[in-house]
Amino acid sequence: MVNRDHLIGFLRDRIWFGIKPGLEGMHSILSELGYPERAYPVIHVAGTNGKGSTCSYLSAGLQSAGLKVGLYTSPHIRYLNERIRLNASMIPDEEFLEGLAHVEPLALRLNLTFFETVTAVAFWWFAQKQVDVVVLETGMGGRLDATNVVDPDCSVITSIGLDHQQYLGTTIAAIAREKAGIIKTGKPVFCGPVPREALDVITEVAREKEAHLQVMEESDDPFLLKNRRLAEHILHGWFAGRQIPLPVGFRDHLDRFTTLTGLEGRFHTIPVNHKTWIFDAAHNPDGIKALQKAWNHEFPHTEPVFLFGCVGDKSVSDMLEGLKGWVTSLDLLVPEPARGMTAERLSEEATTHGFSFRSHQNAMGAIHALADRQDRRPVLVAGSLYLLGNVFSALETAGWVKKSPSGLTIYQ
C-alpha cells in the first residue's frame, strides 16, 4: 500500500530542483530500473510549437492499426496524469503512485528533478503495460532533455522559434541545434516547416548522423492542419518500415484525434451557455501568430472576446505585440501558478501596447463576467496552459461543462 500524501509531497519537493539540463541522472535511473525505455519502439518529437497536437495525431493514427499506444506529453493542463496515457486513458492515480514509489529511492539518491522523475515513471509504466509503441514528446529543447535517452524509430522536429532562450540559446540557429540533438545515427528524421537558418542546422546535423531528412513544405494551412499533414507523413513511413499495411480507418482516426488521445487546448471548441469558447495553448510569439491564422480561418472578420494571461518567464511583450491589428481589447487574468507574473505587470504591458482591458482576480470571476456580457462573439482563452487549466476547472465547478476524469493536481 503506497503512502499517497508522502509520495505527492516527495514529488512536489522535486519542483524545487528546477530545470537541470543533462542526461546523466536519467541514464543512471533507467539502468537501475532495467532499461524500460528499450521495451518498445519510440517516435520522438521535439519542436517549439506543435509538439502536443502532432503527438496526438500520431497516437490516433497508430491506434487505427489496433496498437496499444503510450503517449507522453507535457506540460499538463489540469492533472499530472494527463502527461502519461495509454490510448485515450490517463494513467490512474494509483498506478502513477505505484510507479512513483518504485522510482522514489533512486530519484532521491540521484537528485532527479520533477520532470526527470515523472519521465522515469512514464518509461516504467509503459513497459508494465506492454505497449506496442510510444509517442514521446520532449519537455524542452532536445539534446539535453530528459527524454533524449531513447533510441527511436524516427525523430520529429515540428517547428523552430524563439522560446526558453535562457536555456536553449538566443538565436534560431542555436535553438535548432538543441532540438536537432534528438536526431539519431541512421534513423529517419521528419521536419515541419522551419526558418532557413534552422533548416541549415538541422540538415547539417542529419548529414553528420547519416539520418535521412524529410522536410514538409511551408503552406498557408492553419497550424492543426499542418501538424496533421506532418503526422500523416510520419505514419506512412512508420507503417511501411514496420511492414504494416495502412489501416482502413486511418484518416477517420486522425479526424477524431482529440477523442482518441484526450488532447485539450489546441483550438479546442466548447459550447458554454449558448456561446462558443475556444481554448488554445499558444504561449509564445510564434504560437500567437499561428493562433491568429487559425482564428481568421474559422472566424473571418471577427475579433474574439479574448481572455489572456501568461506566466512571468514568458515574453508577454512580444506576445501582446503579436496581437496588434487583430485584437483591440483584452480580458486579463494572471494564471495560477504565475511564475512571477503579477496583475500589475500584466496591466502595465497591456497599457504599453495600447489595449483596452478588464482585469479579473480569479478564473471564477472571469467566466461569470464573460458569460454576463451581452456579446455574442466567440470567447478565446489563450496565453498559458495554466490559464486554460484554471478556466476549465472554473467552468466545471460552475456546472457549465461536463466534469472530466480527475487526477493529481501538481504543477511544476
C-alpha positions as CSV (number, residue, x, y, z in Angstrom):
1,M,0.0,0.0,0.0
2,V,1.6,3.3,-1.1
3,N,1.5,6.4,1.1
4,R,-0.2,8.9,-1.1
5,D,0.5,12.0,0.9
6,H,4.2,11.1,1.3
7,L,4.7,10.5,-2.4
8,I,2.9,13.6,-3.5
9,G,5.0,15.6,-1.0
10,F,8.1,13.9,-2.4
11,L,7.2,14.9,-6.0
12,R,6.3,18.5,-5.0
13,D,9.8,18.7,-3.4
14,R,11.3,17.8,-6.8
15,I,9.9,21.0,-8.2
16,W,12.5,23.0,-6.2
17,F,15.3,21.3,-8.1
18,G,14.1,23.5,-11.1
19,I,15.3,22.6,-14.6
20,K,18.6,20.8,-14.8
21,P,19.6,20.0,-18.4
22,G,21.6,16.8,-18.8
23,L,21.2,13.1,-19.2
24,E,23.4,11.5,-16.5
25,G,20.7,11.2,-14.0
26,M,18.3,9.6,-16.5
27,H,20.8,7.1,-17.7
28,S,21.5,6.1,-14.2
29,I,17.9,5.6,-13.1
30,L,16.9,3.8,-16.2
31,S,19.9,1.5,-15.8
32,E,18.7,0.6,-12.3
33,L,15.1,0.1,-13.5
34,G,16.3,-2.4,-16.1
35,Y,16.1,0.0,-19.1
36,P,12.3,0.0,-19.5
37,E,12.6,2.6,-22.4
38,R,14.0,-0.2,-24.5
39,A,10.9,-2.4,-24.2
40,Y,9.0,-0.7,-27.1
41,P,9.6,1.3,-30.3
42,V,9.5,5.1,-29.9
43,I,8.7,8.1,-32.1
44,H,10.5,11.0,-30.5
45,V,9.1,14.5,-31.1
46,A,10.7,17.9,-30.4
47,G,9.8,21.5,-31.6
48,T,9.0,24.9,-30.3
49,N,5.3,24.7,-31.1
50,G,3.0,21.9,-32.4
51,K,4.5,19.0,-30.4
52,G,1.4,18.2,-28.5
53,S,-1.0,18.1,-31.4
54,T,1.5,16.3,-33.7
55,C,2.0,13.7,-30.9
56,S,-1.8,13.3,-30.6
57,Y,-2.3,12.9,-34.3
58,L,0.5,10.2,-34.3
59,S,-1.1,8.4,-31.4
60,A,-4.6,8.4,-33.0
61,G,-3.1,7.2,-36.3
62,L,-1.2,4.4,-34.6
63,Q,-4.4,3.3,-32.8
64,S,-6.1,2.8,-36.1
65,A,-3.9,-0.3,-36.5
66,G,-5.2,-1.7,-33.2
67,L,-2.0,-0.8,-31.4
68,K,-1.6,-0.1,-27.7
69,V,-0.1,3.4,-27.8
70,G,1.8,5.0,-25.0
71,L,1.7,8.8,-25.2
72,Y,3.9,11.1,-23.1
73,T,3.4,14.9,-23.3
74,S,4.0,17.9,-21.2
75,P,3.1,20.1,-19.5
76,H,-0.4,19.2,-18.3
77,I,-3.4,21.5,-18.2
78,R,-5.1,20.3,-15.1
79,Y,-3.9,16.9,-13.9
80,L,-0.4,15.4,-13.8
81,N,-1.9,12.2,-15.1
82,E,-2.6,13.9,-18.5
83,R,1.1,13.6,-19.3
84,I,1.1,9.8,-19.4
85,R,-1.6,8.0,-21.4
86,L,-2.4,4.6,-22.9
87,N,-4.5,5.4,-25.9
88,A,-7.1,8.0,-24.6
89,S,-6.8,6.9,-20.9
90,M,-4.7,8.8,-18.4
91,I,-2.6,6.8,-16.1
92,P,-4.7,6.1,-13.0
93,D,-3.7,7.8,-9.7
94,E,-2.9,4.5,-8.0
95,E,-0.7,3.3,-10.9
96,F,1.1,6.6,-11.1
97,L,1.8,6.5,-7.3
98,E,2.9,2.8,-7.6
99,G,5.4,3.9,-10.2
100,L,6.5,6.9,-8.2
101,A,7.1,4.6,-5.1
102,H,9.2,2.4,-7.4
103,V,11.5,5.3,-8.5
104,E,11.4,7.4,-5.3
105,P,14.6,6.0,-3.6
106,L,16.5,6.2,-6.9
107,A,15.3,9.7,-7.6
108,L,16.3,10.8,-4.1
109,R,19.8,9.3,-4.4
110,L,20.3,10.8,-7.9
111,N,18.8,14.2,-7.1
112,L,16.4,14.0,-10.0
113,T,14.2,16.9,-11.0
114,F,10.4,16.8,-11.2
115,F,10.5,16.3,-14.9
116,E,13.2,13.6,-14.8
117,T,11.2,11.8,-12.1
118,V,7.9,11.9,-14.0
119,T,9.7,10.8,-17.2
120,A,11.2,7.8,-15.4
121,V,7.7,6.8,-14.1
122,A,6.3,7.1,-17.7
123,F,9.0,4.8,-19.1
124,W,8.4,2.3,-16.3
125,W,4.6,2.3,-16.7
126,F,4.7,1.9,-20.5
127,A,6.9,-1.2,-20.0
128,Q,4.5,-2.5,-17.4
129,K,1.5,-2.0,-19.7
130,Q,3.4,-3.8,-22.6
131,V,2.6,-1.0,-25.1
132,D,3.2,-1.6,-28.8
133,V,4.7,1.8,-29.4
134,V,5.3,5.1,-27.5
135,V,4.9,8.6,-28.9
136,L,7.4,10.7,-26.8
137,E,7.4,14.5,-26.6
138,T,10.4,16.3,-25.3
139,G,10.0,18.6,-22.4
140,M,12.2,21.4,-23.6
141,G,14.9,21.5,-26.3
142,G,16.1,18.1,-27.2
143,R,19.8,17.5,-26.9
144,L,19.9,17.6,-23.1
145,D,16.2,16.9,-22.5
146,A,15.4,14.0,-20.1
147,T,13.5,12.1,-22.8
148,N,16.6,12.0,-25.0
149,V,17.7,8.6,-23.7
150,V,15.8,6.6,-26.2
151,D,16.9,5.0,-29.5
152,P,13.8,5.9,-31.5
153,D,12.5,4.5,-34.8
154,C,12.5,8.1,-36.0
155,S,12.8,11.7,-34.7
156,V,10.5,14.6,-35.4
157,I,11.0,18.4,-35.3
158,T,7.7,20.2,-35.6
159,S,8.9,23.8,-35.7
160,I,11.6,26.2,-34.5
161,G,11.0,29.5,-32.9
162,L,12.2,31.7,-30.0
163,D,11.2,30.3,-26.6
164,H,13.1,29.2,-23.5
165,Q,16.1,31.3,-24.7
166,Q,17.7,31.2,-21.2
167,Y,18.2,27.5,-21.7
168,L,18.3,26.9,-25.4
169,G,20.1,30.0,-26.8
170,T,19.1,33.4,-28.1
171,T,19.1,32.7,-31.9
172,I,17.0,30.5,-34.1
173,A,20.2,28.6,-35.2
174,A,21.2,27.9,-31.6
175,I,17.7,26.6,-30.7
176,A,17.6,24.5,-33.8
177,R,20.9,22.8,-32.8
178,E,19.4,21.9,-29.4
179,K,16.2,20.5,-30.9
180,A,18.3,18.6,-33.5
181,G,20.0,16.8,-30.6
182,I,17.3,14.2,-30.8
183,I,18.4,13.1,-34.3
184,K,20.0,9.6,-34.0
185,T,22.6,8.0,-36.3
186,G,21.0,6.2,-39.3
187,K,17.4,6.9,-38.1
188,P,15.0,9.0,-40.3
189,V,14.1,12.5,-39.2
190,F,10.9,14.4,-40.2
191,C,10.8,18.1,-40.0
192,G,7.9,20.6,-40.3
193,P,8.3,24.0,-42.0
194,V,11.1,25.9,-40.2
195,P,13.1,29.1,-40.9
196,R,16.0,28.8,-43.3
197,E,18.6,29.3,-40.6
198,A,17.0,26.4,-38.6
199,L,16.9,24.1,-41.6
200,D,20.5,24.7,-42.3
201,V,21.4,23.5,-38.8
202,I,19.0,20.5,-38.9
203,T,20.3,19.5,-42.3
204,E,23.9,19.7,-41.1
205,V,23.2,17.5,-38.0
206,A,21.2,15.0,-40.1
207,R,24.1,14.7,-42.6
208,E,26.6,14.2,-39.7
209,K,24.4,11.4,-38.3
210,E,23.7,9.9,-41.7
211,A,20.0,10.3,-40.9
212,H,17.6,10.6,-43.8
213,L,15.9,14.0,-43.5
214,Q,12.4,14.7,-44.9
215,V,11.1,18.3,-44.7
216,M,7.5,19.4,-45.1
217,E,7.0,22.5,-47.3
218,E,5.5,25.7,-45.8
219,S,1.8,26.3,-46.5
220,D,-0.9,28.7,-45.6
221,D,-2.8,26.0,-43.7
222,P,-3.9,26.6,-40.1
223,F,-1.5,25.0,-37.6
224,L,-3.6,22.0,-36.8
225,L,-3.8,21.0,-40.4
226,K,-0.1,21.5,-40.9
227,N,0.6,19.2,-37.9
228,R,-1.9,16.6,-39.2
229,R,-0.1,16.6,-42.6
230,L,3.2,16.1,-40.8
231,A,1.9,13.3,-38.7
232,E,0.4,11.6,-41.7
233,H,3.7,11.7,-43.5
234,I,5.5,10.2,-40.5
235,L,2.9,7.5,-40.1
236,H,3.1,6.4,-43.7
237,G,6.8,6.0,-43.2
238,W,6.5,4.2,-39.9
239,F,3.9,1.7,-41.0
240,A,5.9,1.0,-44.2
241,G,9.1,0.5,-42.2
242,R,7.2,-2.0,-39.9
243,Q,5.6,-3.7,-42.9
244,I,2.1,-2.8,-41.5
245,P,-0.5,-2.1,-44.2
246,L,-2.0,1.4,-43.8
247,P,-5.2,0.7,-41.7
248,V,-8.6,1.2,-43.4
249,G,-9.7,3.6,-40.6
250,F,-6.5,5.6,-40.6
251,R,-7.9,9.0,-41.7
252,D,-11.1,8.6,-39.6
253,H,-8.9,8.1,-36.5
254,L,-7.0,11.3,-37.4
255,D,-10.3,13.2,-37.6
256,R,-11.1,12.0,-34.1
257,F,-7.6,12.7,-32.6
258,T,-8.8,14.7,-29.7
259,T,-11.3,12.0,-28.6
260,L,-8.8,9.2,-29.1
261,T,-6.0,10.9,-27.1
262,G,-7.7,13.1,-24.7
263,L,-5.9,16.2,-26.0
264,E,-7.3,19.6,-24.9
265,G,-6.3,23.1,-25.6
266,R,-5.4,23.0,-29.3
267,F,-8.0,25.3,-30.8
268,H,-10.4,23.3,-28.6
269,T,-14.0,24.4,-29.0
270,I,-16.6,24.0,-26.2
271,P,-20.2,25.4,-26.1
272,V,-20.7,27.3,-22.9
273,N,-24.1,28.9,-22.1
274,H,-25.0,29.4,-25.8
275,K,-21.6,30.9,-26.5
276,T,-18.7,29.3,-28.3
277,W,-15.5,29.2,-26.2
278,I,-12.1,28.3,-27.8
279,F,-9.1,27.2,-25.7
280,D,-5.7,27.3,-27.2
281,A,-2.2,26.5,-25.8
282,A,-0.4,29.4,-27.6
283,H,2.2,30.6,-25.1
284,N,4.9,32.3,-27.1
285,P,5.1,34.8,-30.1
286,D,5.1,32.1,-32.8
287,G,2.2,30.3,-31.1
288,I,0.2,33.6,-31.1
289,K,0.9,34.1,-34.8
290,A,-0.3,30.5,-35.6
291,L,-3.4,31.1,-33.4
292,Q,-4.3,34.2,-35.3
293,K,-4.1,32.4,-38.6
294,A,-6.3,29.6,-37.3
295,W,-8.8,32.1,-35.9
296,N,-9.1,34.0,-39.1
297,H,-9.6,30.8,-41.0
298,E,-12.5,29.7,-38.7
299,F,-13.9,33.2,-37.8
300,P,-13.0,35.6,-40.6
301,H,-13.6,39.3,-39.8
302,T,-14.5,38.5,-36.2
303,E,-12.5,39.8,-33.3
304,P,-12.6,37.4,-30.3
305,V,-13.5,38.2,-26.8
306,F,-10.0,37.4,-25.6
307,L,-9.2,36.2,-22.1
308,F,-5.4,36.4,-22.0
309,G,-2.8,35.6,-19.3
310,C,0.7,34.3,-19.2
311,V,3.3,33.4,-16.7
312,G,6.3,35.5,-15.7
313,D,9.0,33.7,-17.6
314,K,7.4,34.2,-20.9
315,S,7.8,37.1,-23.3
316,V,4.5,38.8,-22.6
317,S,5.6,41.9,-24.5
318,D,6.3,40.0,-27.7
319,M,3.0,38.1,-27.4
320,L,1.0,41.3,-27.0
321,E,2.8,42.9,-29.9
322,G,1.6,39.9,-32.0
323,L,-2.0,40.6,-31.1
324,K,-1.9,44.1,-32.5
325,G,-4.1,44.5,-35.6
326,W,-6.1,41.5,-34.6
327,V,-7.4,42.3,-31.1
328,T,-8.2,45.7,-29.7
329,S,-9.4,44.8,-26.2
330,L,-8.5,42.1,-23.7
331,D,-9.7,40.4,-20.6
332,L,-6.7,39.8,-18.3
333,L,-6.2,37.0,-15.8
334,V,-2.9,36.0,-14.2
335,P,-2.7,32.2,-14.2
336,E,-2.0,30.1,-11.2
337,P,0.8,29.2,-10.8
338,A,2.0,32.6,-12.0
339,R,5.8,32.0,-12.1
340,G,6.4,35.6,-11.2
341,M,3.7,37.3,-13.2
342,T,1.6,39.9,-11.4
343,A,-1.7,41.6,-12.2
344,E,0.2,44.9,-12.1
345,R,2.8,43.8,-14.6
346,L,0.2,42.3,-17.0
347,S,-1.9,45.5,-16.9
348,E,1.2,47.7,-17.5
349,E,2.1,45.6,-20.5
350,A,-1.4,45.8,-22.0
351,T,-1.4,49.6,-21.5
352,T,2.0,50.0,-23.1
353,H,0.8,48.1,-26.1
354,G,-2.3,50.2,-26.5
355,F,-5.0,47.7,-25.5
356,S,-8.2,48.5,-23.6
357,F,-8.7,45.8,-21.0
358,R,-10.6,44.5,-18.0
359,S,-8.7,42.7,-15.2
360,H,-10.1,39.7,-13.3
361,Q,-8.9,38.5,-9.9
362,N,-9.7,34.8,-10.4
363,A,-11.0,32.4,-13.0
364,M,-14.4,32.1,-11.5
365,G,-14.9,35.8,-11.6
366,A,-13.6,35.9,-15.2
367,I,-16.0,33.3,-16.5
368,H,-19.0,34.9,-14.9
369,A,-18.1,38.3,-16.2
370,L,-17.7,36.9,-19.7
371,A,-20.9,34.9,-19.5
372,D,-22.9,38.0,-18.3
373,R,-21.6,40.2,-21.1
374,Q,-24.1,41.0,-23.8
375,D,-21.7,40.0,-26.6
376,R,-22.3,37.0,-28.9
377,R,-18.8,36.9,-30.3
378,P,-16.8,33.7,-29.6
379,V,-14.6,33.7,-26.4
380,L,-10.9,32.8,-26.9
381,V,-8.8,31.7,-23.9
382,A,-5.0,31.6,-24.6
383,G,-1.6,32.6,-23.4
384,S,-0.7,29.9,-21.0
385,L,-1.6,26.2,-20.4
386,Y,-2.0,27.1,-16.7
387,L,-4.6,29.7,-17.7
388,L,-6.5,27.0,-19.7
389,G,-6.5,24.7,-16.7
390,N,-7.7,27.5,-14.3
391,V,-10.6,28.3,-16.6
392,F,-11.5,24.7,-17.4
393,S,-11.7,24.0,-13.6
394,A,-13.8,27.1,-13.0
395,L,-16.3,26.1,-15.8
396,E,-16.6,22.6,-14.3
397,T,-17.1,24.0,-10.8
398,A,-19.8,26.3,-12.1
399,G,-21.5,23.3,-13.6
400,W,-21.4,24.9,-17.1
401,V,-19.4,22.0,-18.7
402,K,-19.3,18.3,-18.1
403,K,-16.7,17.2,-15.5
404,S,-13.7,15.4,-16.9
405,P,-11.9,12.5,-15.2
406,S,-10.0,13.9,-12.2
407,G,-6.4,13.2,-11.3
408,L,-3.4,14.5,-9.4
409,T,-3.2,18.3,-9.1
410,I,0.5,19.1,-9.1
411,Y,2.0,21.9,-11.1
412,Q,5.7,22.3,-11.9
